């Protein structure tokens, strides 16, 4: 299964509670923090909701 490398590049401060919860659920804790997730439809849906706060690379 393909993997995604997700990096937080913008702050979640002054964002909606829903967007803050999604960033936390992805496992991102601070700026420039990077996590890896499997490429699933659920993760892709979360990424679409916060695409302006993160950078995504396929591994």
PDB file with one MODEL, atoms N, CA, C and O in Angstrom:
MODEL        1
ATOM      1  N   UNK A   1       0.847  -1.180   0.000  1.00  0.00           N
ATOM      2  CA  UNK A   1       0.000   0.000   0.000  1.00  0.00           C
ATOM      3  C   UNK A   1       0.892   1.242   0.000  1.00  0.00           C
ATOM      4  O   UNK A   1       1.939   1.271   0.646  1.00  0.00           O
ATOM      5  N   UNK A   2       0.464   2.247  -0.722  1.00  0.00           N
ATOM      6  CA  UNK A   2       1.222   3.496  -0.817  1.00  0.00           C
ATOM      7  C   UNK A   2       1.198   4.236   0.508  1.00  0.00           C
ATOM      8  O   UNK A   2       0.261   4.111   1.297  1.00  0.00           O
ATOM      9  N   UNK A   3       2.241   5.001   0.731  1.00  0.00           N
ATOM     10  CA  UNK A   3       2.344   5.794   1.953  1.00  0.00           C
ATOM     11  C   UNK A   3       2.343   7.277   1.584  1.00  0.00           C
ATOM     12  O   UNK A   3       2.748   7.662   0.487  1.00  0.00           O
ATOM     13  N   UNK A   4       1.877   8.098   2.529  1.00  0.00           N
ATOM     14  CA  UNK A   4       1.885   9.546   2.362  1.00  0.00           C
ATOM     15  C   UNK A   4       2.731  10.162   3.464  1.00  0.00           C
ATOM     16  O   UNK A   4       2.629   9.773   4.628  1.00  0.00           O
ATOM     17  N   UNK A   5       3.557  11.115   3.095  1.00  0.00           N
ATOM     18  CA  UNK A   5       4.353  11.877   4.052  1.00  0.00           C
ATOM     19  C   UNK A   5       3.673  13.237   4.189  1.00  0.00           C
ATOM     20  O   UNK A   5       3.599  13.998   3.224  1.00  0.00           O
ATOM     21  N   UNK A   6       3.177  13.542   5.391  1.00  0.00           N
ATOM     22  CA  UNK A   6       2.385  14.744   5.624  1.00  0.00           C
ATOM     23  C   UNK A   6       3.147  15.660   6.569  1.00  0.00           C
ATOM     24  O   UNK A   6       3.560  15.242   7.651  1.00  0.00           O
ATOM     25  N   UNK A   7       3.332  16.910   6.160  1.00  0.00           N
ATOM     26  CA  UNK A   7       4.064  17.894   6.952  1.00  0.00           C
ATOM     27  C   UNK A   7       3.189  19.114   7.183  1.00  0.00           C
ATOM     28  O   UNK A   7       2.576  19.628   6.248  1.00  0.00           O
ATOM     29  N   UNK A   8       3.130  19.578   8.418  1.00  0.00           N
ATOM     30  CA  UNK A   8       2.370  20.788   8.734  1.00  0.00           C
ATOM     31  C   UNK A   8       3.239  21.998   8.411  1.00  0.00           C
ATOM     32  O   UNK A   8       4.337  22.136   8.951  1.00  0.00           O
ATOM     33  N   UNK A   9       2.750  22.880   7.528  1.00  0.00           N
ATOM     34  CA  UNK A   9       3.526  24.045   7.112  1.00  0.00           C
ATOM     35  C   UNK A   9       2.894  25.360   7.557  1.00  0.00           C
ATOM     36  O   UNK A   9       3.546  26.402   7.498  1.00  0.00           O
ATOM     37  N   UNK A  10       1.632  25.332   8.003  1.00  0.00           N
ATOM     38  CA  UNK A  10       0.973  26.534   8.515  1.00  0.00           C
ATOM     39  C   UNK A  10       0.305  26.200   9.829  1.00  0.00           C
ATOM     40  O   UNK A  10      -0.071  25.056  10.082  1.00  0.00           O
ATOM     41  N   UNK A  11       0.163  27.216  10.662  1.00  0.00           N
ATOM     42  CA  UNK A  11      -0.388  27.035  12.000  1.00  0.00           C
ATOM     43  C   UNK A  11      -1.894  26.802  11.960  1.00  0.00           C
ATOM     44  O   UNK A  11      -2.585  27.274  11.058  1.00  0.00           O
ATOM     45  N   UNK A  12      -2.388  26.067  12.950  1.00  0.00           N
ATOM     46  CA  UNK A  12      -3.830  25.831  13.087  1.00  0.00           C
ATOM     47  C   UNK A  12      -4.486  26.874  13.992  1.00  0.00           C
ATOM     48  O   UNK A  12      -5.687  26.805  14.254  1.00  0.00           O
ATOM     49  N   UNK A  13      -3.703  27.833  14.466  1.00  0.00           N
ATOM     50  CA  UNK A  13      -4.261  28.911  15.284  1.00  0.00           C
ATOM     51  C   UNK A  13      -5.211  29.742  14.417  1.00  0.00           C
ATOM     52  O   UNK A  13      -4.932  29.996  13.246  1.00  0.00           O
ATOM     53  N   UNK A  14      -6.316  30.155  14.996  1.00  0.00           N
ATOM     54  CA  UNK A  14      -7.355  30.928  14.321  1.00  0.00           C
ATOM     55  C   UNK A  14      -8.043  30.131  13.211  1.00  0.00           C
ATOM     56  O   UNK A  14      -8.526  30.711  12.238  1.00  0.00           O
ATOM     57  N   UNK A  15      -8.089  28.831  13.350  1.00  0.00           N
ATOM     58  CA  UNK A  15      -8.829  27.952  12.437  1.00  0.00           C
ATOM     59  C   UNK A  15     -10.023  27.396  13.195  1.00  0.00           C
ATOM     60  O   UNK A  15     -10.098  27.511  14.418  1.00  0.00           O
ATOM     61  N   UNK A  16     -10.945  26.800  12.476  1.00  0.00           N
ATOM     62  CA  UNK A  16     -12.122  26.245  13.126  1.00  0.00           C
ATOM     63  C   UNK A  16     -11.731  25.046  13.988  1.00  0.00           C
ATOM     64  O   UNK A  16     -10.684  24.431  13.782  1.00  0.00           O
ATOM     65  N   UNK A  17     -12.577  24.731  14.942  1.00  0.00           N
ATOM     66  CA  UNK A  17     -12.317  23.588  15.828  1.00  0.00           C
ATOM     67  C   UNK A  17     -12.221  22.302  15.018  1.00  0.00           C
ATOM     68  O   UNK A  17     -11.423  21.422  15.341  1.00  0.00           O
ATOM     69  N   UNK A  18     -13.027  22.190  13.971  1.00  0.00           N
ATOM     70  CA  UNK A  18     -12.998  20.992  13.133  1.00  0.00           C
ATOM     71  C   UNK A  18     -11.627  20.816  12.469  1.00  0.00           C
ATOM     72  O   UNK A  18     -11.091  19.709  12.430  1.00  0.00           O
ATOM     73  N   UNK A  19     -11.064  21.912  11.949  1.00  0.00           N
ATOM     74  CA  UNK A  19      -9.756  21.829  11.312  1.00  0.00           C
ATOM     75  C   UNK A  19      -8.671  21.513  12.334  1.00  0.00           C
ATOM     76  O   UNK A  19      -7.757  20.745  12.037  1.00  0.00           O
ATOM     77  N   UNK A  20      -8.751  22.086  13.526  1.00  0.00           N
ATOM     78  CA  UNK A  20      -7.786  21.786  14.579  1.00  0.00           C
ATOM     79  C   UNK A  20      -7.853  20.316  14.966  1.00  0.00           C
ATOM     80  O   UNK A  20      -6.822  19.682  15.190  1.00  0.00           O
ATOM     81  N   UNK A  21      -9.071  19.770  15.046  1.00  0.00           N
ATOM     82  CA  UNK A  21      -9.240  18.359  15.392  1.00  0.00           C
ATOM     83  C   UNK A  21      -8.664  17.447  14.313  1.00  0.00           C
ATOM     84  O   UNK A  21      -8.074  16.412  14.626  1.00  0.00           O
ATOM     85  N   UNK A  22      -8.828  17.818  13.061  1.00  0.00           N
ATOM     86  CA  UNK A  22      -8.295  17.011  11.963  1.00  0.00           C
ATOM     87  C   UNK A  22      -6.776  17.010  11.990  1.00  0.00           C
ATOM     88  O   UNK A  22      -6.155  15.963  11.810  1.00  0.00           O
ATOM     89  N   UNK A  23      -6.172  18.170  12.214  1.00  0.00           N
ATOM     90  CA  UNK A  23      -4.707  18.254  12.295  1.00  0.00           C
ATOM     91  C   UNK A  23      -4.208  17.371  13.437  1.00  0.00           C
ATOM     92  O   UNK A  23      -3.220  16.654  13.281  1.00  0.00           O
ATOM     93  N   UNK A  24      -4.885  17.421  14.577  1.00  0.00           N
ATOM     94  CA  UNK A  24      -4.486  16.595  15.721  1.00  0.00           C
ATOM     95  C   UNK A  24      -4.686  15.112  15.420  1.00  0.00           C
ATOM     96  O   UNK A  24      -3.854  14.287  15.798  1.00  0.00           O
ATOM     97  N   UNK A  25      -5.777  14.767  14.744  1.00  0.00           N
ATOM     98  CA  UNK A  25      -6.057  13.366  14.419  1.00  0.00           C
ATOM     99  C   UNK A  25      -5.026  12.802  13.444  1.00  0.00           C
ATOM    100  O   UNK A  25      -4.749  11.602  13.459  1.00  0.00           O
ATOM    101  N   UNK A  26      -4.465  13.651  12.608  1.00  0.00           N
ATOM    102  CA  UNK A  26      -3.409  13.212  11.700  1.00  0.00           C
ATOM    103  C   UNK A  26      -2.101  12.971  12.442  1.00  0.00           C
ATOM    104  O   UNK A  26      -1.184  12.357  11.896  1.00  0.00           O
ATOM    105  N   UNK A  27      -2.006  13.446  13.674  1.00  0.00           N
ATOM    106  CA  UNK A  27      -0.809  13.233  14.470  1.00  0.00           C
ATOM    107  C   UNK A  27       0.185  14.375  14.387  1.00  0.00           C
ATOM    108  O   UNK A  27       1.322  14.248  14.841  1.00  0.00           O
ATOM    109  N   UNK A  28      -0.239  15.496  13.806  1.00  0.00           N
ATOM    110  CA  UNK A  28       0.645  16.652  13.682  1.00  0.00           C
ATOM    111  C   UNK A  28       0.576  17.478  14.951  1.00  0.00           C
ATOM    112  O   UNK A  28      -0.513  17.827  15.407  1.00  0.00           O
ATOM    113  N   UNK A  29       1.728  17.796  15.525  1.00  0.00           N
ATOM    114  CA  UNK A  29       1.773  18.478  16.817  1.00  0.00           C
ATOM    115  C   UNK A  29       2.290  19.907  16.730  1.00  0.00           C
ATOM    116  O   UNK A  29       1.935  20.740  17.564  1.00  0.00           O
ATOM    117  N   UNK A  30       3.124  20.208  15.736  1.00  0.00           N
ATOM    118  CA  UNK A  30       3.730  21.539  15.647  1.00  0.00           C
ATOM    119  C   UNK A  30       4.127  21.789  14.191  1.00  0.00           C
ATOM    120  O   UNK A  30       4.065  20.885  13.358  1.00  0.00           O
ATOM    121  N   UNK A  31       4.530  23.009  13.900  1.00  0.00           N
ATOM    122  CA  UNK A  31       4.962  23.346  12.548  1.00  0.00           C
ATOM    123  C   UNK A  31       6.174  22.511  12.147  1.00  0.00           C
ATOM    124  O   UNK A  31       7.050  22.235  12.966  1.00  0.00           O
ATOM    125  N   UNK A  32       6.210  22.122  10.902  1.00  0.00           N
ATOM    126  CA  UNK A  32       7.286  21.339  10.288  1.00  0.00           C
ATOM    127  C   UNK A  32       7.407  19.936  10.882  1.00  0.00           C
ATOM    128  O   UNK A  32       8.427  19.271  10.699  1.00  0.00           O
ATOM    129  N   UNK A  33       6.376  19.487  11.588  1.00  0.00           N
ATOM    130  CA  UNK A  33       6.326  18.119  12.086  1.00  0.00           C
ATOM    131  C   UNK A  33       5.829  17.242  10.942  1.00  0.00           C
ATOM    132  O   UNK A  33       4.891  17.617  10.238  1.00  0.00           O
ATOM    133  N   UNK A  34       6.442  16.084  10.751  1.00  0.00           N
ATOM    134  CA  UNK A  34       6.105  15.194   9.651  1.00  0.00           C
ATOM    135  C   UNK A  34       5.655  13.846  10.186  1.00  0.00           C
ATOM    136  O   UNK A  34       6.250  13.301  11.116  1.00  0.00           O
ATOM    137  N   UNK A  35       4.586  13.310   9.581  1.00  0.00           N
ATOM    138  CA  UNK A  35       4.088  11.980   9.922  1.00  0.00           C
ATOM    139  C   UNK A  35       3.865  11.206   8.631  1.00  0.00           C
ATOM    140  O   UNK A  35       3.749  11.791   7.555  1.00  0.00           O
ATOM    141  N   UNK A  36       3.807   9.885   8.750  1.00  0.00           N
ATOM    142  CA  UNK A  36       3.519   9.027   7.605  1.00  0.00           C
ATOM    143  C   UNK A  36       2.232   8.267   7.863  1.00  0.00           C
ATOM    144  O   UNK A  36       2.013   7.753   8.960  1.00  0.00           O
ATOM    145  N   UNK A  37       1.372   8.196   6.837  1.00  0.00           N
ATOM    146  CA  UNK A  37       0.119   7.464   6.920  1.00  0.00           C
ATOM    147  C   UNK A  37      -0.052   6.649   5.645  1.00  0.00           C
ATOM    148  O   UNK A  37       0.499   6.991   4.598  1.00  0.00           O
ATOM    149  N   UNK A  38      -0.817   5.571   5.744  1.00  0.00           N
ATOM    150  CA  UNK A  38      -1.198   4.822   4.552  1.00  0.00           C
ATOM    151  C   UNK A  38      -2.142   5.671   3.713  1.00  0.00           C
ATOM    152  O   UNK A  38      -2.894   6.488   4.244  1.00  0.00           O
ATOM    153  N   UNK A  39      -2.098   5.473   2.416  1.00  0.00           N
ATOM    154  CA  UNK A  39      -2.955   6.226   1.499  1.00  0.00           C
ATOM    155  C   UNK A  39      -4.322   5.552   1.438  1.00  0.00           C
ATOM    156  O   UNK A  39      -4.535   4.645   0.634  1.00  0.00           O
ATOM    157  N   UNK A  40      -5.245   5.995   2.286  1.00  0.00           N
ATOM    158  CA  UNK A  40      -6.597   5.450   2.324  1.00  0.00           C
ATOM    159  C   UNK A  40      -7.598   6.558   2.006  1.00  0.00           C
ATOM    160  O   UNK A  40      -7.263   7.737   2.120  1.00  0.00           O
ATOM    161  N   UNK A  41      -8.803   6.205   1.617  1.00  0.00           N
ATOM    162  CA  UNK A  41      -9.818   7.233   1.347  1.00  0.00           C
ATOM    163  C   UNK A  41     -10.121   8.099   2.573  1.00  0.00           C
ATOM    164  O   UNK A  41     -10.421   9.285   2.432  1.00  0.00           O
ATOM    165  N   UNK A  42     -10.043   7.519   3.770  1.00  0.00           N
ATOM    166  CA  UNK A  42     -10.320   8.284   4.986  1.00  0.00           C
ATOM    167  C   UNK A  42      -9.252   9.362   5.202  1.00  0.00           C
ATOM    168  O   UNK A  42      -9.572  10.506   5.526  1.00  0.00           O
ATOM    169  N   UNK A  43      -8.006   8.993   5.022  1.00  0.00           N
ATOM    170  CA  UNK A  43      -6.914   9.955   5.187  1.00  0.00           C
ATOM    171  C   UNK A  43      -6.986  11.016   4.099  1.00  0.00           C
ATOM    172  O   UNK A  43      -6.784  12.198   4.377  1.00  0.00           O
ATOM    173  N   UNK A  44      -7.269  10.617   2.873  1.00  0.00           N
ATOM    174  CA  UNK A  44      -7.383  11.580   1.768  1.00  0.00           C
ATOM    175  C   UNK A  44      -8.478  12.604   2.042  1.00  0.00           C
ATOM    176  O   UNK A  44      -8.309  13.785   1.740  1.00  0.00           O
ATOM    177  N   UNK A  45      -9.596  12.164   2.610  1.00  0.00           N
ATOM    178  CA  UNK A  45     -10.680  13.078   2.955  1.00  0.00           C
ATOM    179  C   UNK A  45     -10.255  14.079   4.007  1.00  0.00           C
ATOM    180  O   UNK A  45     -10.608  15.256   3.929  1.00  0.00           O
ATOM    181  N   UNK A  46      -9.489  13.615   5.005  1.00  0.00           N
ATOM    182  CA  UNK A  46      -8.984  14.523   6.037  1.00  0.00           C
ATOM    183  C   UNK A  46      -8.025  15.545   5.426  1.00  0.00           C
ATOM    184  O   UNK A  46      -8.045  16.720   5.794  1.00  0.00           O
ATOM    185  N   UNK A  47      -7.193  15.097   4.500  1.00  0.00           N
ATOM    186  CA  UNK A  47      -6.223  15.990   3.875  1.00  0.00           C
ATOM    187  C   UNK A  47      -6.912  17.076   3.057  1.00  0.00           C
ATOM    188  O   UNK A  47      -6.437  18.211   3.010  1.00  0.00           O
ATOM    189  N   UNK A  48      -8.012  16.743   2.422  1.00  0.00           N
ATOM    190  CA  UNK A  48      -8.746  17.742   1.646  1.00  0.00           C
ATOM    191  C   UNK A  48      -9.293  18.857   2.529  1.00  0.00           C
ATOM    192  O   UNK A  48      -9.385  20.002   2.087  1.00  0.00           O
ATOM    193  N   UNK A  49      -9.655  18.543   3.762  1.00  0.00           N
ATOM    194  CA  UNK A  49     -10.225  19.540   4.671  1.00  0.00           C
ATOM    195  C   UNK A  49      -9.184  20.519   5.198  1.00  0.00           C
ATOM    196  O   UNK A  49      -9.526  21.640   5.576  1.00  0.00           O
ATOM    197  N   UNK A  50      -7.915  20.109   5.227  1.00  0.00           N
ATOM    198  CA  UNK A  50      -6.860  20.979   5.769  1.00  0.00           C
ATOM    199  C   UNK A  50      -5.707  21.145   4.771  1.00  0.00           C
ATOM    200  O   UNK A  50      -4.562  21.343   5.177  1.00  0.00           O
ATOM    201  N   UNK A  51      -6.003  21.065   3.477  1.00  0.00           N
ATOM    202  CA  UNK A  51      -4.958  21.111   2.460  1.00  0.00           C
ATOM    203  C   UNK A  51      -4.154  22.417   2.494  1.00  0.00           C
ATOM    204  O   UNK A  51      -3.007  22.444   2.051  1.00  0.00           O
ATOM    205  N   UNK A  52      -4.742  23.494   3.014  1.00  0.00           N
ATOM    206  CA  UNK A  52      -4.061  24.788   3.069  1.00  0.00           C
ATOM    207  C   UNK A  52      -3.080  24.880   4.237  1.00  0.00           C
ATOM    208  O   UNK A  52      -2.326  25.850   4.329  1.00  0.00           O
ATOM    209  N   UNK A  53      -3.075  23.882   5.138  1.00  0.00           N
ATOM    210  CA  UNK A  53      -2.191  23.896   6.301  1.00  0.00           C
ATOM    211  C   UNK A  53      -1.048  22.898   6.183  1.00  0.00           C
ATOM    212  O   UNK A  53      -0.115  22.933   6.985  1.00  0.00           O
ATOM    213  N   UNK A  54      -1.107  22.012   5.199  1.00  0.00           N
ATOM    214  CA  UNK A  54      -0.160  20.903   5.137  1.00  0.00           C
ATOM    215  C   UNK A  54       0.480  20.781   3.761  1.00  0.00           C
ATOM    216  O   UNK A  54       0.027  21.381   2.787  1.00  0.00           O
ATOM    217  N   UNK A  55       1.547  19.987   3.708  1.00  0.00           N
ATOM    218  CA  UNK A  55       2.195  19.604   2.453  1.00  0.00           C
ATOM    219  C   UNK A  55       2.213  18.088   2.411  1.00  0.00           C
ATOM    220  O   UNK A  55       2.591  17.448   3.392  1.00  0.00           O
ATOM    221  N   UNK A  56       1.811  17.505   1.290  1.00  0.00           N
ATOM    222  CA  UNK A  56       1.704  16.056   1.169  1.00  0.00           C
ATOM    223  C   UNK A  56       2.650  15.569   0.070  1.00  0.00           C
ATOM    224  O   UNK A  56       2.699  16.131  -1.024  1.00  0.00           O
ATOM    225  N   UNK A  57       3.401  14.508   0.389  1.00  0.00           N
ATOM    226  CA  UNK A  57       4.280  13.860  -0.589  1.00  0.00           C
ATOM    227  C   UNK A  57       3.970  12.368  -0.580  1.00  0.00           C
ATOM    228  O   UNK A  57       3.732  11.782   0.476  1.00  0.00           O
ATOM    229  N   UNK A  58       3.975  11.763  -1.753  1.00  0.00           N
ATOM    230  CA  UNK A  58       3.800  10.322  -1.843  1.00  0.00           C
ATOM    231  C   UNK A  58       5.165   9.648  -1.708  1.00  0.00           C
ATOM    232  O   UNK A  58       6.157  10.110  -2.271  1.00  0.00           O
ATOM    233  N   UNK A  59       5.195   8.560  -0.961  1.00  0.00           N
ATOM    234  CA  UNK A  59       6.450   7.841  -0.759  1.00  0.00           C
ATOM    235  C   UNK A  59       6.422   6.574  -1.595  1.00  0.00           C
ATOM    236  O   UNK A  59       7.382   5.804  -1.583  1.00  0.00           O
TER     237      UNK A  59
ENDMDL
END
